[in-house]
């Protein structure tokens, strides 16, 4: 049995973009992921196929697993020869109890590695427009916990010594003790005028910042209805927020939970677009792209590639898989340079052109019917041989129209879309918890997988409360055929197009947030 290993990984403060490349790599290779409440659950979309996901969230008074149980769990999984990722919010060694877990592993002689993460101690203030240091105001930074372990018997933090006009005090996990902390720190009339910020859900779509002074911050926080998780920043640097408040989380999709069903390797671009407008994205891929196993047919086509004058691609997936197989076979690159290419849309064209293959034909509308029109018009001479690279089970419209026009056409089923039924439970759970406001369906395959999760009756009831957004008329038609009430159908058949259409839906006809 191979030896196991544990990675103690910092997930960062919440914004998925602040996770490190190494953290993502660890998630991709993990057999088991044990994750905390404060780790952005969207990071789990990077988990490899078959990875075991174990929630070990902890609130101050509510523990799914206690720390000693977590210690035993990661030790047990590692001893089974598994690669374990212990995913912790922020940085694992900064009040994250990562050191305790590392000591348990070291004592058991189990290999481990620490992957530092971006800490909320400085990143959350940064997203609130507060630099924790500034040469003319604060030359020191004190970071303390606001929730000391009761094992100590008595408090050991010297609160009265931490407040200094030349220092910034950042308190993590102190929200529940805010009133007590303020009472300890702000004991003099001068101290009571010190600026304070309390920041909840920092760096996330629903970030909330309440500012005041030590004399009034408790009442202002209570009036705001703020909930944890939150951090407290005390010091003169808080006043700089008036000029440096750059993060504007209130957007057209603010507070909307949107389910993205695209394949994992394609979901990030759409996720970033939606998050730019304030959405909280739940990326749960419902299909995956699987290359064809008919290697005999593929090899025969690639060997005879110089007999074609045109290659037509109907997706960026087809481009990626085709070029990967072409390079793996070490075929003559000069053949591709002599050919002409047609692409169903701009993203597919971009995939070709980034590989040095200029595209001659792209239709205005990114559908098979429009692509057929431009090819029939643009292919010089019916003698030209055309190779159509597409997915198995694709709509036959393009193939039929090209053949009926007299063009000499060969087809290559290079890949297929496979339903990821293992993720159906995750989607159903999100709906059962009432966490989804909108679903984006980017293909008929996504529609088929999504509609297969629910009964027809539940599907009809579900869409009364959930906005169904489809990219273009083909996906929309598939959704309606499956019994889904499509509320948003993008006119531009791209990620940007469906995002803009969803934004317009929520803004309403007057351009105001619905």
Secondary structure, DSSP 8 states (H G I E B T S, - for coil): ----EEEEEE-BSS-GGGS-HHHHHHHHH-SEEEE-TTS-GGGGGG--TT-EEEE--B-SS-BSS-HHHHHHHHHHHHHTT-EEEEEESB-TTSSSSHHHHHHHHHHTT-EEEEE----HHHHHHHHTT--S-BTTTBSEEEEEESS--GGGSS----HHHH--TTEEEEEES-GGGHHHHHHHH--STTGGGSEEEEEESTTSTT-EEEEEETTTHHHHHHHHT--SSEEEEESGGGGGHHHH-------TTTT-EEEE-S-HHHHHHHHHHHHHTT-EEEE---EEEEE-S-HHHHHHHHHTGGG-SEEEES-HHHHHHHHHHHHHTT--HHHHHT-EEEESSHHHHHHHHTTT---SEE-SS-SHHHHHHHHHHHS-STT-EEEEEEETT--SHHHHHHHHTT-EEEEEEEEEEEE-GGGHHHHHHHHHTT--SEEEE-SHHHHHHHHTTS-HHHHHHHHHHSEEEEEHHHHHHHHHHTT--EEEEESS-SHHHHHHHHHHHHHTTTTS--
